[in-house]
Amino acid sequence: MVSKSYSNLLELASGEAPSFGRIGRRIPRIMTVASLISDVDDDPSESACSEDMSSSSVQRDRIIIVANQLPIRAQRKSDTSKGWIFNWDENSLLLQLKDGLGDDEIEVIYVGCLKEEIHPNEQDEVSQILLETFKCVPTFLPPDLFSRYYHGFCKQQLWPLFHYMLPLSPDLGGRFNRSLWQAYVSVNKIFADRIMEVINPEDDFVWIHDYHLMVLPTFLRKRFNRVKLGFFLHSPFPSSEIYKTLPVREEILRAILNSDLIGFHTFDYARHFLSCCSRMLGLTYESKRGYIGLEYYGRTVSIKILPVGIHMGQLQSVLSLPETEAKVAELMKQFCDRGRIMLLGVDDMDIFKGISLKLLAMEQLLVQHPEWQGKVVLVQIANPARGRGKDVKEVQAETSSTVKRINETFGKPGYKPVVLIDEPLKFYERIAYYVVAECCLVTAVRDGMNLIPYEYIISRQRNARLDKVLELEPSNPKKSMLVVSEFIGCSPSLSGAIRVNPWNIDAVADAMDCALEMAEPEKQLRHEKHYRYVSTHDVGYWARSFLQDLERTCRGHLRQRCWGIGFGLSFRVVALDSNFRKLSMEHIVSAYKRTTTRAILLDYDGTLMPQASIDKSPTSKSIGILNNLCRDKNNMVFIVSAKSRKVLAEWLSPCEKLGIAAEHGYFLRLKRDAEWETCAPVADSSWKQIAQPVMKLYTETTDGSTIEDKETALVWSYEDADPDFGSCQAKELLDHLESVLANEPVNVKSGQNVVEVKPQGVNKGLVAKRLLSTMQERGMSPDFVLCIGDDRSDEDMFEVITSSIAGPSIAPRAEVFACTVGRKPSKAKYYLDDTGEIVRLLQGLASVSEQAVPL
């Protein structure tokens, strides 16, 4: 438990463990781990629990659910004695999630804050009670730290930004404040420490909820490289144009990417997140068999898109309460018996819920359609605001003044067109309003999900006792009408709702009129469609689906080797195949010295020359290294590139004995004075007449893209185009070319910022086969093979090299080194970090050859 903030928050940013005011008092550990999880970790002091812990086993799967608030209500005892009364908060999504999973299948532990402040002297006792009775682990925060974290960074900076409000002036959201950010990071670290006290990292799943804890995955991943970690964002994720204004944008993205599974309510939110990862971190994503995944340092981070649902059992039980029936009867008498039609709005009192826009639309409805005056009533339930500040007071004032104006203009004795309820209602009372309302209106200008329409649909299904109160036959078809904003998360799943732009007051007023005028059979059909979806996609379905995907994503953890790299919030884990390791200079130099027949195959772009380099021609240093390697009579050295033979011949003309394979190996020559050969039959290039106009079309419509016309291939490059648009156009071009070239003897492939069309059967693997077979024919099967490349096209070489180890083309017990650039999934068994390391390695081998060659 922590009662003081960190003594130095800057320690946190540097990756150092902060010091606490009180560290002696801890709750009992439930699960422990005996040793380090990862093979290598950058900081053993933070990598796992202490070695004196003993391991224990669990009978059921267990999940630790982490959120800003625990699903607990706390109330101080009314008598003079000290103590608290705790109860479950039935309205909490976290508790409903647990019910949806089922107690028999999975054990749930909660970590979060209490709404009430607990005195430090009572914190130990409260922790014990909550753990033993509710399996809850409370996180206690000093009031000042909590205020800066929650009301400061979360509500004044993240919340407005994620809802598309930029701090263009001090009145529009909070300007970025470094001290508030440090408080946010500090609280996330405290949450990580609390989780450490209860986690069994080998078995437990951890599910983190919402924007309050976006950097928590980094702290957990740093402690346990293989922790099974899911994150779900319940708010919108803004477009990259909005998000990139955040000064700590990369820190937050990298922290979220330390999760195994990241969940969003809608595809739009996921698309914006993926776009940010692409534009700011240079990451690409793929969809495989319906699952979207990001490759992040060898780990696959999965993306889940599924809107949350409601708790069907809870709603149906509330619908059956006598209090609900009594309230429905009261509302029937108040509205329906007087010939009134109720329209209903239920919103939190904040600037993004669009309450004032809804009221203006109601005013416009009464102006444009005077026939509804005296008949239609808008009941607006305004729940208390979750945040605080000037903007909340302004919304309250504007709402009150607008309601007053409408009622003064259109009201008459016994009739108020707008009824504003700004006091907290009990849940059954809200349900009663749903039951009676003819139409529910949600006009939020931005909202992560909003479950109000779902609750309304289920409430309108009613039950037999409520039908009796409403004087309806149980066999009567049920009906409901929804007018919903386009900008809320539930909108895509409600295809029968009337969708509106809440900023267009006239359109919202027309939608309200349409909902009132719609024929009964149409209302019934829309209700049936919505009811089928909402009743089957409840909170249990959502929770089970998320956990199934989390389990699937984490299945391969134990098969990978993990390294922690980076400091502070730049920390990430590199996960690679257990046989994949860095190529050691000492190891390869030793093998090079004791072997006598060597084959060396080198890619060019991204291997000898950095991909980002504008001038791609080789440096004098590179030419010198290649010449030194080629002068060694024991070596056969080849450059294998996608570039044209004309370019390669010009660039590498100083290298007399260097072999060159151009255009992925279609053209080949063994040394400078040799004739060019082909590794495949001479290709018919008539297909270019079909492909070139298609590529030209995409070049004209994609700024920054170019076409390279090679002798046997055509390449469309979008390296200098907008990354998102270029990637989108590349997918379209790939489909287009595959379609028009279906009967041609060519392959259409996508690569790193390119789409390429080349003859069938041509790949770099052919060069590797040709070189090995040529050396075998000359009676010099190599006992040393080095192959280095950086992208997908080089994987064909790696496959040929590694599969030839047991074959006749390579000497028995040969030293074989297939090496890729960067730590990433590959068929190669070795890696080097960048082109700089490759050049240093080749220079080391060249110096060995130089010493061996007589002057």
N, C-alpha and C positions, 0 to 999 in steps of 0.2 A: 504493500500500500504506500501511496505517495501523498504526502501532505504539502510538499514544497515543490516549486518549479525547479528546473535545472539551474545549477549555479552559473552555467555558461552555455547558452543555447548554441553558440558558435561551435562548441565541441561536437554538437550533433551533425552539423553540416560537413565537418571534416571526417565523420565516420567514427569518432571516438565515443566511447561509452560515457554518458554523463554521470555525474555524482548526484545522489539523492539525499534528502534531509533525513528520511527514515527508511532504512532498508531491512531492519531486523524483523519486523512483523510481517509474516506471510501467511496466506491461507494454506491449508494442507494440500499437498499435491495429490492429484487424482491419478495421473499417469506420468510415468517417468521413462527416460531413455538412458541406456547404459553407456553408449559411446557415440562418437561422431558419426554423422550420417554420410557426409561426402568424403571422397577419397582425398581431396585437397581443399583446404579452406584458407582464406587470406588472413583470418584472425581467429586462432583457436580459442581465445578468451570469450568470443561471442558466438562460437559456432554451435554449441550444444549445451545442454544442462551439465552440471558438475558430475564428476565421475563416481561420486558416492551414491548416486541414485541407483535404485534397483529397478529392473524392468518388470512389468506385469502385463497380463493379457486381458483382452476384453471378449465378452461373449457376443456382443452385437456391434455392428458398425456404429461409429460415433462421429458426430459432427459438432464442431464448435461454431456457433453463430455469433458474429461480432457486429455490433451496430452502436451508434451513438447513444441510444437509450435502451435500457432493459425493458422487457414487456411486463414491468412490475409497477404497481401503485403502492406508494408508501404513505402512511398516515401516522402521525405521532399519537400515542395513547392519550386519551382525554383526561385520565386522572393525573395526579401530581407525580406519580412514579415515572421514572425514565423508561424509554422503550418505544418501539415502533410496531405498527401493524402492517403486514405486507399481504398483498393480493395480486393475482394475475390481472393484467390489463387485457380484458377480452377483445378490445378493439385493435390491439397491436397486430400488425401483419406478421411479426416474428412469432407470436404465439399461434396464430392461425396456420402459419407455415408448419409448425411442429405437429399440430393436429392433422394437417394434410398428409404428413409423412407417416404417421401412425407410430404409437409408442412401442409396439411389439417389434417393429422392424429396425428402428434406429434410435440411439440415445442422443439427446440434444443437450448441449451445455451452452449457456448464453454468457457473453462478455459485453458489458456496456455500462453506461452511467445511470444513476437514479435521477429522477427529476428533482427530488428534494436534496437539500444540502445536509450532509451528515457530519456531525462534529467529529474531529479526529479521535476523541476519546471513545467514541461509540463505533468506530469503523471496523475494528476487529470483530466485535460481537455481531454487527450487522452482516459482515462477510460470512461468518460462520452460519448464521441463520439462513441467508439466501442460498448458500451453497448446499446445505443439507436438505433444506425444504423445497427449494425451487431449481436447484442445479444452476444457479446464476452466480457469476463472478463479477461483483461490482467494481467499477473503475472510479476511484475517488480523485477528483481534481480540485485544486485550490480555486476558490471563487474567482480570483483575478485572472488566473490562467484560463479557466473555463470561459469567462466572458470574452477574453481576447481571441480564443480559439473559435467559439461558437457564434457569439453575436458579432465578433470582429471579422475574422477571415472567412468563416463559412457563410454567414448571412449577409455581410456587407461587400464581399468580394467574389466568392465563388458563385453563390446563388444568383446574383444579378447577371454575372457574365454568362453562366450556363443558360440563363433565360434571355440572352441576347441584349442585355443592357450594358453598353459600354460607359465607363466613367468619364464621359467627355467633359463633365463639369463636376464639382464636388457634390452637387445635389443628385447626380445620376449614378448611384452606386458608389462604393468606396474606392478611392485611388489605392493602388497597391502600396502596402505598408509592410516593410521587411520584418518589423517586430511582430506583427500579427501572423505572418507566415512562419516565423520561428516558433510562435506559440502553437500553431497548427501542427508543425512537425514534432514539437515536444509532446503534445497530447497523443499523437499517433505512436510515438515511442513508448509512452506509458501504457497504452493499450497492448503493445507488443510484449511488454514485461508481464502484464497480467495473463496473457495467453500462454507465455512460457511456463507459468506456474501450473497449468492444467493439461498441457498438450502431450500426447504421445505421438511424436512426429512420424513414426513409421506406419501408424494405423489411422490416425484421425484425419478427417477432412475439416478444413476451415473455410467458412463462407462469410465474406465481409460484405457489408451492405452500405452503399451510398457514398456520396461525395465528402462526407465528414472524415472518411478514413482512407483517402486515396493513396497516401504514401505508406500505409501500414504494410502492404505486401513486400516492400523492400526490406523492412526490418525483420519480417518473418523469414523471408528467403535468405537473408544474410545469416540468420541463426541456423536454419535448417534448409540446406540447398534443395532437398527433395520434398519439402512440405507440399501437401496436396491442397491447393489453394484456389478458391473461386472468389470472384468479385462481381457484384451486381450493382449497376448504377440505376437508381430510381428516378433521377432527374433527366432532363434532356442533355445530350452532349452537343455543344454548338458547332456550327460550321467552322472550318479551318480559318476563315477570314476573321472570325470573332475570337476563337480560341488562341490564335497566335499572338494576340495582344497581351496575353498573360505573361508577365516576366519570368515565371517559374514553369513555363509550359513544358519544357523537356524533362524537368525533374518529375513532374506529375505523370507524364506519359510513360517514362521509364519505370516509375514505381508501379503503375497499373499493369504494365507488361511483365512484372515479376509474378503475376498471377498465372495459373494454368488455364483458367476459363474466365472470360469476361462477358457478362450478360448485359443486354440492353432490351428495352421494351419494344423498340421499333427498328426497322431496317435503316431509317433515316439517321437515327442516333449512331448506329453501328457504322454506317457509311461515313459519317463525319469523323468518327474516331479513327477509322482506317485511313481516311484522307490525311488527317493530322500526322499519323504514323509515317505515311508516305512522304509528305512534304517536309516534315521536321526531322525525321530520323532516317529517311531513305529506305523504309521497309516496304516490302510488297506482300500481298496476301494471295492465297489460292483457295478455291473451293474444290474440295475432294469429296465425292459421294454425298453431297449435300451439306458437308461441314466446312465452315470457313476457318482458315487457320493462318496465322502469321508465323513465319520463321524468325525467331529472335535468338541469335547466338546459339543455334543448334537445338533450342527448345521450340516446340510447336505450341503457340498460345492460341487456344480456340476461342471463337466468337460465338456467342449464343444470342439468338434473337427470339424472344418470347415474352409477350406482355403478361404481367401478373394477373391473377384472378381473385375472386372473392371467396369467402368461407361459406359455402352453401348451407352447411349444417347450422351454423350460427344464425344466419339470416332466417332460415325456415323455423328455427326455434323461437326467434323473436316475433315472427309473424303469428305464432300460435299463442303468444302471451295474452292473458286477459286484459292487461294494461294497453296492449296494442289495439285490441278490439274496441276498448272504451274510447281511446283517442280517435280511432277511425270514425266511430259513431259521432263523436263531438265535432270533428271536422266536416262530416257529412251535413250535420245540422247547421254549421256555420257557413258553409259554402253551397253545397249541392242543393240543399232544400230551399235555398233562396234563389236558385237558378243561376248560380255562378259556376264558371268553368275555371279550374285552377291550373295555372302554369307554375312550375316550380324551379327555383334555382337554389342550389346548395353549394356554397363556396367558402373557402377561408378568406378572411379579410386581408388580402394582400394585393399588391399592384399588378400582379400577373393574372389574376383570376377574371378580369374583365367585367366586374360587377357593374361599373358605371356604364359600360358599353351596352350591357343587357338592359339596363334601365332606360337608356336613350332609345333603344330599339322598341321597348314597350311603349314609350311615349310616341314614337313614330307610328307604331301599329294603331294606336288610338286616334291619331290624326288622320292617317290614310284610310282607316276602316272604322268610321264612327259607329257602325253597326255593332262593334264589339264593346263599346262603352256601356258600362252598367252590367256587362255579362262576364268579361274576362278579368281575372285577378291574378297578378303575379305575386307569389309568395317567395320572398328572397330570404333564405336562412343564411346568415353570415356568421360562420364559426370564428372564434377568437383567433387573432393573428398569432403565428408561431414565432415570428420575429418581433423586433421593436425598432422604433426610430421614427424619423420625420415622415417617411413615405407612408407608413401605416396610418399615422394620424391624418395625413392628407386624404387617403382613400376613405377613411371613416367619415371625414367632414364632407367630402364630395358625394358619397353615397347618401348620407342623411339629407343634404340640401336638395339632391335630385329627387329623392322620394317625396320630400315635402312639396316640391314644385309640381310634380305630376299629380299628387293627391289634391292639391289646391286647384289645379286646372281642370281635372277630369272627375274629381270626386263629387259625391252628392250624399245626402243623408242616407245612411245604411250601406254606402258603397265606397270603398277605397280601392282604387285600381292596383295599388302596390302595398303589400304588407311586409314590412321589414322586421325580421326577428334577429336581433343581434345579441341575444343571450344564449348561453350554452344549452343545447337540448339533449335530453337523454336519447339513447339510440332508438328505443322503441317509438319515441315521439317522431323522430326523423323518418322511420319506416312508415309510420301512419301517414305522413305527408306524401310519401312515395305512392302509397296505395290509392290515395284519393286523386292525385294530380293526373290530369289528362295528358300533359306533355312536360318533359324535363328539359331544361335549357342549360347548356354548359358553353359559355362564351369566353373561356380563358384565352389570353393572347399567347400563352406558352405554358405548358404543363407536362411534366414527365410522363404521367400515366392518367390519373383521375379515374377512380373506381365508382364515382357517383352514378354514371349511366348503367353500370353493371348492377348496382344495388337496386336502382329503380326498376330495371327489367325483371329481376327476380321478385321484387315486391309486387309488381303488377300481375304476376302469375297467381298470387294470393293463395288461399286455401278455402275449404268448404265453409268454415266458420266466418271468415271475412266476407265471403260471397253472401252469406246470410245477412250480415250487418249491412252490406251494400244493396241488399234486396235484389240479388242476381241469382240466376240458376247456376249451379255448379257446372252444368254442361255448356253454358254460354262460352263462346270463344274469347280468350283473353286478348287484350290489345294494349299497346303502348306507343308513344311517339317521342322521338328524340330529335332535338336540334343541337348539334355539337360543333365545336370549333375545329377547323382543320389542323390546328396547332397543338392538339393534345394527343398523348400517346395512345389512348384507346380508340381514337378515330378510325384508324385503318381496319380494326376488327369489327366495326359496326357499320357494315355496308348498307344496312337498311335505314340508317339515320339520315336526316337532312343535314349535310355538312355546309358550314358557312365560314366566311371570313369575318371574324368578329369586328374588325375595323370598318366593315361596310355596314353601316347602320341600316340603310334601306334594305339590303339583302337579308339581314337578320330579321327585320320586321316582316318581310315577305315570307320568310321561312316559318315564322310563328303563325302567320295567317294560313299558309299551306298546311301546317300541322293541324290547325283547328278545322279546316275545311275538308281534309282528306276523308275519302270514303271509308266506312267501317271495315269492309273486307280487306282493303289495302293495309290498314292499321294492324289488322289481325295477322296478316301474312308477314309483315315486318317484325312484329313481336315474336312470332313463332321462330323466325330465322335467328333473331338475336338470342332468344331463350335457349335454343339448341346449342349455340356457341358458348354462351356464358355458363350454362350449367355443366358443360363437359370440360371446359377449360378453367377450372376453379383453382384456388391457391394450392391445393394438393397436387394437381396435375403439373402446375408450374414448378413446384419445389421438387417433385420426383424427376421431372424432365431435366432440370438443372443438375441435380446430383448424379443422374445417370451419365450425362455428358461429362461431368467433372471426373467421375470414375473412369470413363473411357479415355479421357485426355491424360490421366495420370498413370495409366496402365504400364507405360514403358519406362517409368522413372528408374527402376532398379537395374535396368539393362544399360543405363548410361553412366558415364563418368562425368562428374561435375566439378567445375572450378568457379570460385567466386572472384570476380574482377571488378575494379573500380572502387571509389571511395564515397562515403556519404550516400546521397540519394542517386549517385551515378552507378551504384552497385548493381550488378546483374550476374546471373549464373550462366556459364557456358556449359552446355550439356552435349556430350559427344559419345559415339560408340566406344565401348570399353577398350577396343583395340586401336583406337585412333589417338595418335600422340604427336607431339612436336618433333620435327626432324632435328636431331642433335648434330651440330657441326663436328664434334669429336667422333661421333659414331660413323658418319658418312665419310669423313676424311680417312679414318682408319680402314674402312671397307675399300675405299678408292685406292689406297696405297698397296693393299695386298692383292688386288685384282689386275688382270692383264688384258682383258677384252671387254671394252665398255661401250654401251649404247646410251646416248643422252638425247632426250627429246624435250624440247622447250617450246611452250606457247609464247606468243609475242605480247599482244595487248593484255594488260593486267598482270603479266608475269615478269617480262623483262622491262616493260614500260608501264607506268601507272595508268589506269583507265582514265583518270581525270586530266591527264596531260594533254595540252592542246597540240604541241609539237610531238608527233608520234615517232619521228625518226630516231634511230639509236644514237646514244652518246658515244663519244670517243672511248670512254671507259668501257662501255658494253662491248664495243668492237674489239678492244684490246683483250678483254676476258675471253670472248669467243675465239679469237685467233690463237690465244695460248692453249685453249682446250683442243682446238683442231690440230695444232702442230704435234700434239702427242699421238704417235703412231698407234697407240692402243685404243684411241677413242674414235667413235663415229658419232658426230654431233649433228642434230637436225633442229631447225626451227620449223615448227608446225603452226600455221596461222590461217585465219579466214581471209586475210588480205590477198590482193591480186598478185600474180607472179611478177608483173611489171614493177610494182611498188617495192616488193621485197627484194627483187634483183638489184634495183637501184640503191636501196638503203644498205643492203648487206654486201655490196660489190667488193669492199676491202677484204672480205673473208673468203680466201681462195678455196679452202678445203671444207667449207660449211655446206651441209646438205640443207635444202629448202623444200618445204611442202606448202604449196599455196592453195588458196580456196578450199580449205578443210581437207587438203590432201589430194584433190583432183589432179593437180600438176605437181610433178616431183622431179628434182634433180639432185644427184649425189654430191656434186661439187660445182664450183663456178664455171668451169670449162666444159662440163657435161651437157648433153642435150636434155631438154625438158621431156619427161615421160608423163603418161597419164595412168592413174591407178584404176581407172574404170573405162569402159568403152566410150569412144568419142560421142558426146551428147548432142542431140538435136536441140537447137536453141529456139525453135519456132514458137515455143510456149511463151517466150518473152513478149511477143506481139500481143498476147492476151493479158499477161500480168502487168506490163508496163503502164498501160492506160489506167488500170485500177489503182496502182501505186501513185500515179501522178494525181489522180483525183483526191486521194487522201493527203498527199503532200500539199495541194492547194488549200485544203480545208484545215490543215494542222500546222499552225505557225511554228517554225523551228525545226520541222522535219525535213529530211533529205532522202534522195535515192542514190544508191551506188550501183552502177552497172558493171558487173564483173564479166569475165569471159564466159563463165558457166553459171553464174548466179546473179540474182537481183536482191539487193538489201534495202529495206526501208528503215531508216534510223530516226528515232524521236528523242535522242539524247538531249537536245537543246530545247525541246518543247515543254509545255506545262506537264508535270509528271502525271497528274490525274487524267487530264484530257488526252495526253499521249498514250497512256496505258489503255484508256477506253477505246481510242481509235485503233490501237494495235490489235485489240481483241476483235473489233469489227472487221479490220483488214484481214486478219487471219481467217475468219469465217468466210469472208468474201472470196479470198484467193483459193481456199480449199474447195469452194463451190465451183468456181470457173475453171480450175485446173484439175478437176477430179479425174479426167481421162488422160492426163499428161504424165510422162515418166519423171515426175518431180516430187519433192517433199517440201511442204510449207511448215516452217518452224519458227517459234518465237524464242528470242534470246534476251540478253541484257540490253534493254532499250532498242531492240531491233526485231523486225520480222523478215525472215530470209526465205527465198525460194531457191532450191539447188537440186541437182540431179539426184535421183533415187540411188541409194546405196553408197553415197559419198559421205564419209565422215573421217574424223582424225584417227579412228581405230584402224582404218586401212593402212595408214602410214606406219603405225606401230607394227602391224603384221608384215608389211613389205620390208621394213628395216630388219626385223628379226629373221625373216626367211632369207633375205639377201646375205646376212652375216652367216647364217647356217650353211647356205650353199657354198660359201667361200671357206668353210671349215673353221669358222671362228665364232662359234656360239658364245654369246656374251656371258661373262660371269659377274657383270655389274650393269644394272639397268637403272637409270634415273629418268623419271618422267615428271615434269612440273607443268601445271596449268591452273586456270582460275575459274572457268565457267562450265556450263553444262556440256558444251561441245568437247571439252577435254575429258569428260567422264568416259567417253568411248575408248580413249587411249588407256586410261587407268584400268578399264575392264579387260582389255586385251593383255596388258602387261601382267596383271595379277593372275589371270587365268592361264597364262603361259608358263607359270612357275614350274608346274609338274610336267610340262611338255618337252618335246625334243628341241625346240627352238632356243631354249635357254639352258645354259650349263647346269648340271646338278649342283645344288647348294649355292646357287648364284645369289648375290646381294641385290635385292630388288627394292627400289624406293619410288613408289607412286605418291606424289605430294601435291596437295591443293594449296590455294592461297586463302588464308583466313580459316578460322575455326567454324566449320559448317558441315552439315551432312554431305558425305562424299564416298565414292567407291575407293578413293585413295586411303591409305593407312597412315599417312603423315600429313602434316600441315606446316606452313611457315606463315607468319603474320602478314607480311606485305612484300612489295617488290624490293624494298631496301634489304630485307633479310635474304631474299633470293639472290640478289646481286652479291652480297657478302659471302654467301655460301659458294656461289660459282667462282668468286675470286679466290676463295680458299682452295678449291679444287684446282683452279688454274695455276696457282702458285706451286702446288705439288707437282703438276706436270712440267712447269717451267724449270723446276729444280732437276727433274728427271731427264729432260731433253738436253743432249750435249750441245754445247755452243759450236 
